[in-house]
């Protein structure tokens, strides 16, 4: 059953249509199958072919194994959704290259189709920063002078640049930074004008959470672009993002596996979902003796901030799935009929709604295999305040999904 009700304020609106093209690809180019609503999709081969990985807004570092299915030194083409910008660099945050040093060759990619990232970066990308519109906040503070003195400018998340004027008087003046734990910042000494398909950004540097009394003598008073990457999900124990705080990267996180330990199982009262990300939150976390278990009430959250007070999930979340969009891989095989018969489809990590379930299709799954380390959540609705019946499946051959999900699956959320 597929329910197409609008989500709460701030929820992401899914679309599979390409943005206005700012690269050399003709404007009449066809829709790329499987793009979904992700802000960025990276591909291993030219012309949006080969292995693919979707990303929400944020900073993704190969040194932390965050480039997903495509992997390090393997990206050849990029799709950047309307309203987003991306930068790509051939160095990541390996040892000795965080908070100092250079990210090597870095290029800017505006919204559109980039069928080839260019010879300088082909099969060399180790870091991606995906920037949405700049958001007000104080996750990062930039200072005009070293040691956090002089004029200061609070920054939320997204891309802040000299060209757009949202670095205010600190364009080419930043000398020190304070960064909230869990956030990441990429600074560059060049910026790009809107509509510029691709551009060399000069020297760029990656900073992680902490106090940086200097951005480095070679970057002081030179920073023209600041990309602030927020965590995909922040959960807190109190309302209004107060109390105990835990950040979550893409994946399936359960109380059963002690993966909610910092904020606490059945203790979450507010959520902040990053730009371009989607989250499924459920009351239960058991997989049961046969590798499948009822997750109770589940809800989908799009980008935005949510107070759960008065909601049945307040102080009741035991499972969280955080993902952006479709990706290649073999984490889950689904079949239209029992006993692995009928039409079949294979899925990699991501969140898939009714329109993404071809060739098996919406309301059609009857059996499935989880061949390895994947964990898969299947639900009979794909939007709204209640996702209906949801089950968590782990490694096993599931000859039948159960009468309550048979021919009813409209949402699949899975991760390693």
N, C-alpha and C positions, 0 to 999 in steps of 0.2 A: 504494500500500500504506500503510495507516494503522496505526501501532504505538502502542498506548495504555499503554505502560509508564510507571511513575512516574519522574520526573526525580530527579536528585541532591537531597540535602537543601537546602532553601531555594528550590527551584523553585516558580514560581507555579502554582497549580491553576486551570485555566481553567473558567469557568462562565458560562452565558448567562442565569442566572436573576437577577431583581432582588432587592435586599435588602428588609428590612422597611422600610416606607415611613414617613417622618417628616414628609412634607409633606401638602398637602391632597388629594393624589391618593388615590383609594380603594385599599385594600389588595389588592383583587382585580384590579388593573390588569394587563393582559397584558404578556408579555415584549416588550421592544423589540427588534425584529430587528436583528442585527448588532452588538449591544453588546459581545459577547465578554467578556473578563476585565479590561478596562481599568479602572483606578480612577476615571477621570473621562471622560465623553464630553460634548462641547459641541456644540450644534446652532444653526444660523442662524435657525430659526423656532420658534414656539411648539409645544408638545406633541411635542417630539423629532422634528421634521421639518426638511427642508432639508439643506444641507451639514452634515457632521459631522466631528469630529476627536477621536481618542482620545489620552489623556495618561496617563503613569505618574506616580509621585510626583515632585514637584519644583516649581520656580518657572519660569513661562513668561511671557516679556516680549515684547509686540508690538514694542518698540523694537529687539529682536534678531530679529524675524520668526519668533518661536517659537510663535505661536498656530496655525500650520499652515493647513489647508485653509479653515477657517472665517474666520480672519483677524481683524484689528483692528476694533473697533467694529462687530461683526457678530453677537455671541452673544446668543441669546434664551432658550434653555432648557438645563438641565444635568441629567445623570444622574450621581450620586455613588454609587459602589459601597459595599457594606457594609464597614465597617472603615476607611473613609476620610472625610476632611472636606475642604472646599475653601473658599478665600476668593477673591473676585473684586474687582478695583478698576478704576476708570475712567481711571486714569493708569498708564503704564508707566515704564520707566527711560529716558526720553528725556533728551537733553542737559540737564544741570543738575538732574536729578531722581533721581540715584543717590547713596546714602549721605547724602542730605539731602533736604529738601522732603517733600511729601506725595503719596501715591498717590491722593488725592482720595477719592471715595466708595468705601468698601470694605464688602462684606457677607460674612457667614459662611453656608455651606450645609452642612448635616449630610447624612449618608448618606440617599439616597432620590431621589425624582423631583421635580424642580423644573421644572414645565411652563412657568414664566415667571419670569425672574430678577428681575422688578420694574421698574417704570417708571424708577427711578433709574439702573439699569444696562443696560436694554434697548438693544442696539446701541451700547453705550458701553464694553464691557469691553476693557481693554488689558493686564491682567496677571491671571494665574491662579496660585494656589499650591495644590497638591494635597498633603495631609498624610496620611501613614499613621500607624500607632502610633509613639510615640517610641522611638528606638533609642539605646542607650548608645554613646558614642564621644567623640571629642575633635576632631571636625571644626570645631566652633565652641566658643569659650569665652566665657561671659558673666561680667562683673566687676561687683562692687557699686559700685566707684568709678571715676572717670575715670582714664585712663592705665594701665589694666590693674592696678589695685590693689584691695585689699580682698578680700572673699570671692569665690571664683571657682566657676563651675559648668560642667563640660564637657558638651557636647551632641553627639549623633550626628546623626541625620536624623529628620524627622517633625515632628509638632506638639507643642509644649510650652506648657502654659498654667497660669494661676492656678487655674482651676476644677478641673482634674485633679490639681493639687498637684505636678506634675513640674517646676515652676520652683523648687521648694524654697523656701529663704529669700530667693531673689532676685526673687520676684514683686513687681512695682512697685518694684524696687530697682536694676535694671540701668542702668549708666551708660557702659559701654564694651564693645567686642566684638573678638575676634580670629576671623577667618574664613579657613579653608583655601581656597586658590585652587581655583576650579571649583565651590565651593559658593555658595549664595545664601541670604539670610535676609530674611524679611519680619517686621517687628515691628509690633504694634498695641497701642493703649492700652486696648482692651477684649478680653474673652474671652467665650466662649459656653458655656452649660450643655449637657451631653449631652441630645439629644432636641429641642433648639431648631432648628427647620427652617431659619430664616434670621434674621440679626441684624446690625444696623449695628455695625461694629467700631471706629468712631471713627477717629482718625488712625493711618495705617499708613505705614511707610517701608521701602524696599528697600535692602539692603546687599549688596555683592558682596565677593569675596575680598580680604583685606587686614587691616590693623590700624586700628581705629576708636577713637581715644583718647577720643572721646565719641560718644554716639548722638544728640547734639544737645540743647541746653538745653531744648527744648520736649518732649523725650521722656524725659529723665533721670528716673528713679524713677517712670515711668508705664507701663512695658511690662508687659502682662499676657498677651500671646500671642506666641510666637516660632515661626515656620514655617521649618524648615531644609530647604532643597532640595539634595539630593545630585545629582551628575551622573548621567545614566542609566547610564553605564558608565565604570569606571576600569580601565585595563589597565596592568600593570607588567612589567618585564623579569625580576624575581626572584620567588621564592616569597614567600608571606605578605605580598603587596602591597608588596614592597621594590624597590629599584632605580629605574630610569627609569620615569616615570609619565606617562600620557596619558589625558585625559578625552575622552569621545565623546558627542555629542548624537545624536538620532535621525537615521538615514540609513544608506547603504551606504558602507563605508569599505574601500578596497583598497590593498595595497602597490603595485600597478601604477600607481595614480594618486598615489602618494606621500602617502597619507592616514594612514599609520601611522608617519610619519617620526620623531616624538618618542620613542616607545617602541621602534620598530624593526620592520621586516618580519621575520617568522620569529624574533622575539625575545620574544614574550609568554609569561610563565610563571604569571601569576595574574590573575584577573578579579574585580571586584566589580560585580555587576549591581544597579541600584537597584530599590527597591520598585515593583512594578507593571510593570516592563520585561521584555522578552525579547530575547535575543541569539542570533544564529546565527553561529558561528565556523567557518571553513573553511581548509583547508591551501593551496588554490590561489586564484588571482585572475584568471586569463586568461579573456578572452571569445573568443579565437580569431579567425580571419579572417572568419567569418560572423556575428560578434556573439553567439556562444554558446560557452561553454567549460566543461569539466569542472572542478569545484571540489574534487575529491578528498574526503577525509573531512570531514564537517561534523557539528556537534553543536549542539543547542539548550541554552541556559542560561537558567533562570529567576532570579528575585531571589535573591541570596545571594553568598557569597564562594567562589571556586574556586581551589585550587592545582592546576596542570596537570601537576606532576611525576609521571612514570610513565604519563602519558596520551600518545597519539600526536599530540595537538595541542600539546604542550609545545614551545616554541621552533619552532612550525610554522604559526602563524596568519598568513594573508595576506589574508583577507576577514572583515570583521565587519559584520553587519547589526543595527542597534539600532532597535527599534520597540516600541510599547505594544499597539496593537490596530487594528481597522479604521478607515478614514477614507474620505470621499468623494473622487472624483477620477477622472481618466482616464489614469493612468500605464501601465495594462496592460489589454489586451483579450485574453481567452482564448476558445477555441472547442472544441467537443466533437469536431469532425472536422477532417481535413486541409483545407488551402486555405481556411481561415476559413469553414467551413460548420458547420451544426448549431447546437446551443444555444450562446449566447454570454453572457459576463459581463464586467463592467468593474470594476477595482479602483483605489482610491487608495492612498496610502502606508500601510503597516502590515504586520503579520505575520498571515497567514491560515492556519489549520489546516483539517483535513478538513471539519469542520462548517461552515466559513465560505465554502466554495467554490461554493455554489448561485448561479445555477441550472445551471451546467455540472456541478458536483458533484465528489465525491472520485473519484480514479482515472479521470478522464474527459477530461483536456485533451490535445488532439492538435496544435493550432496556436495561435499567438499573435502579437499585434502590440505592440511597444513604440513608441508614436507620437511620443514626445518625449524629454525628458531623463531619464526614469525608468531605473532599473537594477533588474532583477528576478531573484531567486534562486528556482528551483523545485526541490523535492526530492520523492523518492518515499516518505519517511516524515515524520511530523510530531512525533515525540517520541523521547526516549531518547538513548543514547550515540552513536548513528550514524544520521544522517538518510538514509542510503542514497545513491543517485545524486543529485547536485545539480549544477545548471548555472546560470551567470550569463548573462542575456540583456540586451542593450542595444538602442538605437534601431534598429529594422529590422522588416520583415515576415518572420516565421518561419513558412513554409508547413507545417513539420513540426518538432515539438520533438525528434525523434530517437527511434529504437527503444527506447532505454534509459529514456525518460521517457513514451513514448506510453501514454496511459490508465493512468498510474501516479502522477500528481502528487497529493500530500497536503498539501504546504506551499508557500505562496508568501510570500516576504518581499521587499518593494520600497519604494523611496524615490526622490525626485528625485536 
